[in-house]
Amino acid sequence: FVQRSEWNLQLMTQRALEAEGNVEKLKQKIFVLQGELESSKAENENLKAGQTPDLGAMKHNIDFALQNLHKIIMGANWSIKQLASGAESLHFVAEVLESTGKINEVEADKE
């Protein structure tokens, strides 16, 4: 029983580490998208100033940024779900280990 609990704990720890890795990747993608957003803002300012940039390129940049943003949002949602699931599992394992400790205490008291 204890071995199974330890195995579950290791599995949940591995899941949490994977989710943290995904969060890091998402942070990097966000950084790239922020750069693209700044570029789009600059193009917008140029339009307001009366300059005419390549509208096709601007539309392409916006579409690309939106696609990446949607991917990041989906990845972030998945990572959050994984972290929440891992936290619930770790909580369960902790409760099981606490129960095991209480059982051991009762058995020790009987002896």
N, C-alpha and C positions, 0 to 999 in steps of 0.2 A: 504494500500500500504506500509506504514511504517512498519506495523507488519510483512508483508511478507518479506520485506528487512531485518528486524531484524532476522527473522527466517532463512533466507538464510545465513546471517552473522554467526549465531550460528552453522549452519550446516557446513559451510566452516571452522570455527574454530575447530569444532570436527574432521573434516577430517584432518586438519593440525596436530592436536594433535596425531591422530592415525598414520599418516605418520611419525611423529617424534618418536613415540614408535617403529615403524618398523625399523627406522634407528638405534635406540639403539640396537635392537635385532641383526641387521646385523653387527653392530660394534662388538658385543660379538662373533658372529660366525667368523668374520674376525680374532679376537684375537686367537680363538681356531685353526683356519687354519694356522695362523702364527706359532703357536707352532708345528703343524704337519709339516710345511715346514722346520722348523729348524731341526726337527728329520730326515726328508728326506735328508737334506743337510749333516747331520752328517753321515748318512748311505752312502751317496755318497762319502764323504771323506774317509770312511773306505774302500770302494771299490777301490778308487784310491790308497790307501795305501797297497792294496793287501789282505786285510782281506775280508772274504766272509760271509756276513750276510745272513739271510734267504731271498732269492730272492722272494719267494712266499709272505712272509709278507710284503716285500717292495712294491711289485706290488699292493697288497691289500691296503696298506696305500696311495699309489699314486692315485689309483682308487677312494678311499673314499674321499681324498682331492679334487680331480677333481669334483666329484659329488657335494660335499658341495660348492665348488667354483661356480659351475654353478647355484646352488640354490640361493646363495648369490647375484650373478649378476642379476638373474631374479627378486629377491626381491628388490634389489636396483633400478632397472629400474622401477618397479611398484611404489615404493615409490617416485621416482623422478617425475613420471607422475602424481601421486596423488598431490604432492606438487605444481606442475605447474598448474594443474587443479584448485586446491584450490586458488592459487594466482590469476588466471584469474577471478574466481568467486568473490573473495574479491574485485578485481579491479572494476568489474561490479557493485557490491553493493555500493562501494564508489561513483561511478559515479551517481548511482541512488539517493543516499542520498544527493549528491551535487546538483543534479537537484531539488530534493524536497526542499532543503534549498533555492534555487533561486526562486522557485515558491512561497514559503512562503514570501520571501522578496518582491516580486512583489505584492502579495496580501496585504501585510502590507502597502506598498507604496500607493496603491489605496485607502486604508481606511484613 
